[in-house]
Amino acid sequence: MKKLSILFFTLTILFISCSDDDDNGPNPDPVQSKQASNIFAPQSGGQGTGQEVSGDFTKFDFKTGIVTTSDTEWDIAFRGTTIAVNGGTVTGTTDEPTRNGDAASAIATGTFANITNAEGLTFKQDANASFAIPTGSDNGWYNYNFMTNVISPIPGKVLVFKTRDNRYAKVEILSYYKDAPTTPDPTSDEARYYTFSYVYNPNEGDKNLN
C-alpha cells in the first residue's frame, strides 16, 4: 500500500511539472533599449538652393541596429529632415528607395518613457506624394527656427514604427547635429546627423514598448 501511494505521488508531481512547462511555452525575447548616434543623412539641393532635392536615403534596420545598404532589410530611411518607411509605395521624390516591406509609422504624443505600447495608434505608410511622417517644420518630428536657423525635435512627439516584418519600435529623436550638441550652432555644428533613442521589441506582433 505504501509503495502504491509513493508511486501515485511521484506520477502526480511529474504530471504537474509537464503541465506547467506546456502552459508557459517559449520565453519571449527581451525588449531592447538602445541609442543610435550620428547617422548621416545627406542630401543635395533644397533648403533655399533652388535645386531639386536628391541623393540616396540612409537606411536603418531596427533588428540589427545598424545603417544598411540592403535593398530589402531596412525599416526607416533618412535624407535631410525627411524620414521614409519601408512600407507603402514610393512618393515620387527623387532617388527614394523602393518599398518592399510592410513598415508603417505613427506619431504619439507624450514622453518617451510614457509611450509604453503601440496599441490603439493609427499607423500610416508612405504613399504617392505623401510620406507617412509629414515633412516640413511643425508638421512631423521637427521645428525650424528661422531666427536661429536651428532644426530641433518637437518636444512630446514620439515616433512609433511597425517594422517591415511586424515588430514594433519607438523612437525619440534627440538631435539633428553631429555629436548632439546641447545648443546647436548652425555656423559650426554639422547638420543632417541623427541621434536618437529607441526601444525595439523583437517579438513578432507584440506591441509592448516598455
C-alpha positions in Angstrom: 0.0 0.0 0.0 2.8 2.4 0.9 4.6 1.6 -2.4 1.4 2.4 -4.4 1.0 5.7 -2.6 4.6 6.8 -3.3 4.1 5.8 -7.0 0.9 7.9 -7.2 2.6 10.9 -5.6 5.6 10.6 -8.0 3.3 10.4 -11.1 1.3 13.4 -9.8 4.4 15.5 -9.5 5.6 14.6 -13.0 2.1 15.5 -14.4 2.0 18.9 -12.8 5.6 19.6 -13.9 4.8 18.8 -17.5 1.6 20.8 -17.5 3.4 23.9 -16.2 6.0 23.6 -19.0 3.3 23.3 -21.7 1.4 26.4 -20.4 4.4 28.6 -20.2 5.7 28.0 -23.7 8.9 29.6 -25.0 10.0 32.8 -23.3 9.8 36.0 -25.4 12.9 37.8 -26.3 13.6 40.9 -24.1 12.7 44.4 -25.3 15.8 46.3 -26.3 16.6 49.9 -25.4 19.4 51.5 -27.5 20.7 54.7 -28.9 21.9 55.4 -32.5 24.3 58.3 -32.9 25.5 60.4 -35.8 23.5 58.7 -38.6 24.4 60.9 -41.5 21.6 61.8 -43.8 23.0 64.0 -46.6 21.0 65.5 -49.5 21.7 67.6 -52.5 19.6 70.6 -53.4 16.6 72.0 -51.4 16.7 74.4 -48.5 16.9 77.6 -50.4 19.2 76.4 -53.2 16.6 76.5 -55.9 17.6 72.9 -56.9 15.6 69.8 -56.7 16.2 67.7 -53.6 18.1 64.5 -54.5 20.5 61.9 -53.1 20.3 58.4 -51.6 18.5 57.9 -48.4 20.4 56.4 -45.4 18.6 53.2 -44.4 18.4 51.9 -40.9 17.4 48.4 -39.6 15.9 48.1 -36.1 16.6 44.3 -36.0 20.4 44.7 -36.3 20.5 48.3 -35.0 22.8 49.5 -37.8 22.8 51.5 -41.0 22.4 49.2 -44.0 22.7 49.3 -47.8 20.4 46.4 -48.2 17.5 46.9 -50.7 15.1 44.8 -48.5 16.3 44.6 -44.9 15.6 48.1 -43.7 12.8 49.8 -41.8 13.3 53.5 -41.9 15.5 55.8 -44.1 16.7 59.4 -43.7 17.6 62.2 -46.2 17.9 65.6 -44.7 14.8 66.1 -42.5 12.8 63.5 -44.4 12.1 60.1 -42.9 10.8 57.3 -45.2 9.4 53.9 -44.0 9.8 50.6 -45.8 6.1 50.2 -46.5 3.5 51.5 -48.9 4.7 53.0 -52.2 7.2 55.5 -53.5 6.1 59.1 -53.0 7.6 60.4 -56.3 10.6 62.2 -54.8 13.9 61.7 -56.5 16.3 58.9 -55.5 14.0 57.4 -52.9 14.3 53.6 -52.0 11.8 51.0 -53.3 9.3 49.9 -50.6 9.2 46.2 -50.3 8.3 45.6 -46.6 5.2 46.3 -44.5 6.6 49.1 -42.3 4.4 51.9 -41.1 4.6 54.8 -38.6 2.6 56.8 -36.1 3.3 59.9 -34.2 2.4 59.6 -30.5 2.1 62.5 -28.1 3.7 62.1 -24.7 7.1 61.5 -23.2 9.3 58.7 -24.4 9.0 56.9 -21.1 5.2 57.1 -21.1 4.7 55.7 -24.5 4.8 52.0 -23.4 2.6 50.3 -26.1 1.7 50.6 -29.7 -1.9 49.5 -29.1 -4.5 51.9 -30.4 -2.2 54.0 -32.6 -3.1 54.8 -36.2 -0.2 53.7 -38.4 0.4 55.1 -41.9 2.6 54.0 -44.8 4.3 56.1 -47.4 2.1 56.9 -50.4 2.0 58.8 -53.7 3.2 62.4 -52.9 3.0 61.8 -49.2 5.4 60.5 -46.5 3.8 58.7 -43.5 5.8 61.1 -41.3 4.8 64.5 -42.6 7.6 66.8 -43.9 8.1 70.4 -43.1 8.5 72.4 -39.9 5.9 71.7 -37.2 4.3 69.0 -39.4 6.1 65.9 -38.3 9.1 65.5 -35.9 10.9 68.8 -36.1 10.7 72.6 -35.8 12.8 75.0 -37.9 13.6 78.3 -36.2 14.1 80.8 -39.0 15.6 83.3 -36.5 18.4 81.0 -35.5 18.4 78.6 -38.4 18.3 75.7 -36.0 16.3 72.4 -36.6 15.0 70.9 -33.3 12.9 67.9 -32.5 9.4 68.8 -31.3 9.1 68.0 -27.6 6.4 65.4 -26.8 6.5 63.8 -30.2 7.5 60.2 -30.2 7.8 58.2 -33.5 6.3 54.7 -33.3 7.1 52.2 -36.0 5.7 48.9 -37.1 8.8 47.4 -38.8 8.9 45.7 -42.2 8.4 42.3 -40.6 5.7 43.1 -38.0 7.8 44.1 -35.0 7.4 47.4 -33.1 9.8 50.2 -32.1 9.5 53.7 -30.7 12.0 56.5 -31.4 12.8 59.8 -29.7 15.0 62.0 -32.0 17.5 63.8 -29.8 19.5 65.8 -32.2 19.9 66.7 -35.9 23.5 67.8 -35.4 26.8 65.9 -35.3 27.7 64.7 -31.8 24.3 66.0 -30.5 25.4 69.4 -29.1 23.2 70.8 -26.3 22.8 74.1 -28.0 23.4 73.7 -31.7 25.2 76.4 -33.6 24.4 76.1 -37.3 27.5 78.1 -38.2 29.8 75.5 -36.7 27.8 72.3 -36.0 27.3 70.0 -38.9 23.7 69.2 -39.6 21.9 66.1 -41.0 23.4 63.8 -38.3 20.6 62.0 -36.5 21.0 60.9 -32.9 18.0 59.1 -31.4 17.0 56.8 -28.5 14.9 53.8 -29.4 13.2 50.8 -28.0 12.7 47.7 -30.2 10.5 44.7 -29.4 11.9 41.7 -31.4 8.8 39.6 -30.8 6.5 39.4 -33.8 3.2 41.2 -33.3 4.0 42.2 -29.7 3.2 45.9 -29.3 4.8 46.3 -25.9 7.4 49.0 -25.9 8.5 49.1 -22.3 
